[in-house]
Amino acid sequence: MAQIKEMQRLTHASNEQAGTITTAEPTIEKQTRSEEDLDLPWQIIVHNDPVNLMSYVTMVFQRVFGYPREKAERHMLEVHHEGRSILWSGMREPAELYVQQLHGYLLLATLEKIC
């Protein structure tokens, strides 16, 4: 670090003698999400798959969302009969975590923005 500062000092000094001064300060760009994107509600949708047992899907809904058995079964049956069920809606960051947990249980889940 000391060598870099010394090189910058020497370069600056030689540029002053030559009559040219250049600044080598980098431009730092940040990629941020707008407040609006974070505040908009998002929904978690679980899609039907032919692999997982109904009892397994019910158990996953109970573990991930803390749903009582009856509510978890209702969502499981909706997934089974309708092909999908909206399990939860809210802020984006917790929604992303829920989707990641569902994927960990090998369920097909997506996250959609509510317009």
SVG drawing of the C-alpha trace seen along z (x, -y; Angstrom):
<svg xmlns="http://www.w3.org/2000/svg" viewBox="-59 -24 68 64">
<polyline fill="none" stroke="black" stroke-width="0.4" points="0.0,0.0 2.8,-2.4 4.5,-1.7 1.2,-2.5 0.9,-5.8 4.5,-6.7 4.0,-6.0 0.9,-8.1 2.8,-11.0 5.7,-10.7 3.3,-10.6 1.4,-13.6 4.7,-15.5 6.0,-14.8 2.6,-15.8 2.7,-19.1 6.2,-19.8 5.0,-18.9 2.0,-21.2 -0.6,-18.5 -2.5,-17.1 -4.7,-14.2 -6.9,-12.6 -7.1,-8.9 -10.0,-8.5 -12.3,-5.7 -16.0,-6.2 -17.9,-3.8 -21.2,-2.7 -23.7,-1.0 -26.4,1.3 -29.3,0.8 -32.9,1.8 -35.3,-1.1 -37.4,-1.5 -40.5,-0.9 -39.2,2.5 -38.6,3.6 -41.9,2.2 -44.1,3.8 -45.8,7.0 -44.5,10.2 -46.2,13.6 -44.8,17.1 -46.4,19.6 -45.9,23.4 -46.5,25.4 -47.7,28.9 -45.2,31.7 -45.8,35.4 -42.9,36.4 -43.7,35.4 -46.4,37.1 -49.3,35.0 -48.3,35.8 -44.8,34.6 -46.0,31.3 -48.3,30.7 -45.5,31.3 -43.2,28.9 -45.9,26.1 -46.2,26.7 -42.4,26.5 -41.6,23.6 -44.6,21.3 -45.7,22.7 -49.2,23.4 -51.6,25.6 -52.2,28.9 -55.7,27.9 -54.3,24.8 -51.3,26.7 -53.6,29.4 -55.9,26.8 -52.9,25.3 -51.6,28.8 -55.0,29.7 -55.1,26.4 -51.7,27.2 -52.9,30.7 -56.2,29.7 -55.4,26.2 -51.7,26.7 -50.6,24.0 -51.3,22.2 -50.3,18.8 -48.8,19.6 -47.7,16.3 -47.4,12.6 -45.3,9.8 -41.9,8.1 -39.3,9.3 -36.5,10.4 -38.5,12.8 -40.2,14.1 -36.8,14.9 -35.9,16.8 -39.1,18.8 -38.6,19.7 -35.1,20.8 -36.4,23.0 -39.1,24.6 -36.4,25.3 -34.4,27.0 -37.3,29.4 -37.4,29.9 -40.7,28.2 -41.2,26.0 -41.8,22.5 -41.6,19.1 -41.7,15.5 -43.9,13.0 -44.4,9.3 -48.0,8.3 -48.8,5.4"/>
</svg>
